[in-house]
Amino acid sequence: MKKIIIVPAYNEEENIGRVLAATEECCPDFDILVINDGSTDRTSEIARKFGSVRVIDLPVNLGIGGAVQTGFIYSKEKGYEVAVQIDGDGQHKPGEVRKVLSPLLDGKADVVIGSRFIKRGSYKSLSFRKVGIKMFELTNRLLLGERITDSTSGFRAYNKKSIELLSRDYPDDYPEPEAIYFLKKNGMTIIEVPVEMDTRQGGKSSISLVRSVYYMVKVFLAIFVLILRKHD
């Protein structure tokens, strides 16, 4: 079975080396692909020092949606049957990859999300982000009839069917919560598993308080448009 780990990264020179070293150690049976999303720092240079890592340098910054979809397109074209997404900022622990992979290999789901909130762990989220995540959870219960506790988690595993779907169409900007509804609309089974995550180890997150408000409004509008289209 061909398996790949997709690592989207934008200006992660402080973190990417540590992420890739841990990924190589924990996941020797995976190929590793870094999508350098138009970084202006040494992200690509550092990633290329790892001989086993493939790097795609996007000429401009597409945002997380465009970067991740690039990974799906590559995975489809190269015939990968399983893809795992981990972020380049060091929050996702490569040692937890087997947890999100296991239900996929058992055929229990098309997509598996690693959740920080099923079990109480060491991860600490900012208060305004906690409010947003809780709102997504309540919306999922209302619109999907399912409990998805960590809609914003980018720590995900995908089977071949979901890779092919998302290579054709994937939300841009802040894609993770919206992608859940797109996947469900297209008949995909999604489950969550508890994982441990770290806080960002270096660099600066692009999501400020102001951008978080924009994030919430944009994503909720996109979700409701998807739901309405479902009934067209």
QUIQUIUR-V281059 format. One record per residue. N is the residue number from 0. SS is DSSP state (2 for helix, 1 for strand, 0 for the rest). OMEGA is omega as a letter, one per 30 degrees, with the letter a starting at -180 (999 if undefined). NEAR is the number of other ideal C-beta (glycine too) atoms within 8 Angstrom. Layout:
# QUIQUIUR-V281059
n=<N;N>
ss=<SS;SS>
omega=<OMEGA;OMEGA>
near=<NEAR;NEAR>
This chain:
# QUIQUIUR-V281059
n=<0;1;2;3;4;5;6;7;8;9;10;11;12;13;14;15;16;17;18;19;20;21;22;23;24;25;26;27;28;29;30;31;32;33;34;35;36;37;38;39;40;41;42;43;44;45;46;47;48;49;50;51;52;53;54;55;56;57;58;59;60;61;62;63;64;65;66;67;68;69;70;71;72;73;74;75;76;77;78;79;80;81;82;83;84;85;86;87;88;89;90;91;92;93;94;95;96;97;98;99;100;101;102;103;104;105;106;107;108;109;110;111;112;113;114;115;116;117;118;119;120;121;122;123;124;125;126;127;128;129;130;131;132;133;134;135;136;137;138;139;140;141;142;143;144;145;146;147;148;149;150;151;152;153;154;155;156;157;158;159;160;161;162;163;164;165;166;167;168;169;170;171;172;173;174;175;176;177;178;179;180;181;182;183;184;185;186;187;188;189;190;191;192;193;194;195;196;197;198;199;200;201;202;203;204;205;206;207;208;209;210;211;212;213;214;215;216;217;218;219;220;221;222;223;224;225;226;227;228;229;230;231>
ss=<0;0;1;1;1;1;1;1;1;0;0;0;0;0;0;2;2;2;2;2;2;2;2;2;2;2;0;0;0;0;1;1;1;1;1;1;0;0;0;0;0;0;2;2;2;2;2;2;0;0;0;0;1;1;1;1;1;0;0;0;0;0;2;2;2;2;2;2;2;2;2;2;2;2;2;2;2;0;0;0;0;1;1;1;1;0;0;0;0;0;0;1;0;2;2;2;2;2;2;2;2;2;2;2;2;0;0;0;0;0;1;1;1;1;1;0;0;0;0;0;0;0;0;0;0;0;2;2;2;2;2;2;2;2;2;2;2;2;2;2;2;2;2;2;0;0;0;0;0;0;0;0;0;0;0;1;1;1;1;2;2;2;2;2;2;2;2;2;0;0;0;0;0;0;0;2;2;2;2;2;2;2;2;2;2;0;0;0;0;1;1;1;1;1;0;0;1;0;0;0;0;0;0;0;0;0;0;0;2;2;2;2;2;2;2;2;2;2;2;2;2;2;2;2;2;2;2;2;2;2;0;0>
omega=<l;a;a;l;a;a;l;a;l;a;a;a;l;a;a;l;l;l;a;l;l;a;l;a;a;a;a;a;l;l;a;l;l;l;l;a;l;a;l;l;a;a;a;a;a;a;a;l;l;a;a;a;l;a;l;l;l;a;l;l;a;a;a;a;l;l;a;l;l;l;l;l;l;a;l;a;a;l;l;a;a;l;l;l;l;a;a;a;l;a;a;a;l;l;l;a;a;a;l;a;a;a;l;a;l;l;a;a;l;l;l;l;l;a;l;a;l;l;l;a;a;a;l;l;l;a;a;l;l;l;l;a;l;l;l;l;l;l;l;l;a;a;a;a;a;l;l;a;a;a;a;a;l;l;a;l;a;l;a;a;a;l;a;l;a;l;l;a;l;a;l;l;l;a;a;a;a;a;l;a;l;l;l;l;a;l;a;l;a;l;l;l;l;l;l;l;l;l;l;a;a;a;a;l;l;a;l;l;a;l;l;l;l;l;a;a;a;a;l;l;a;l;a;l;l;a;l;l;l;a;l;999>
near=<4;9;13;15;16;14;16;14;17;14;9;14;12;7;14;15;10;9;15;14;9;11;15;12;8;9;11;6;4;11;10;15;15;16;14;14;14;11;14;4;7;7;16;11;8;10;15;8;7;11;4;6;12;7;10;10;7;13;4;5;8;11;9;12;13;11;15;15;11;12;15;15;9;10;14;11;6;8;6;13;8;15;14;15;15;14;12;14;12;12;8;12;9;13;7;13;15;7;10;17;13;9;12;16;7;6;4;7;10;11;15;14;15;17;13;12;7;9;5;2;8;4;9;4;8;5;6;8;11;9;8;12;14;8;9;13;12;8;10;13;10;6;9;10;4;7;6;14;10;13;12;11;11;12;13;13;14;14;12;8;8;12;14;9;11;13;11;5;5;12;10;8;8;12;12;11;12;13;11;14;13;12;14;10;9;7;4;11;7;14;10;12;13;9;13;9;13;9;7;10;9;6;10;3;7;6;7;7;6;6;9;12;8;8;11;10;8;10;12;9;8;10;13;8;8;12;10;8;8;7;5;4>
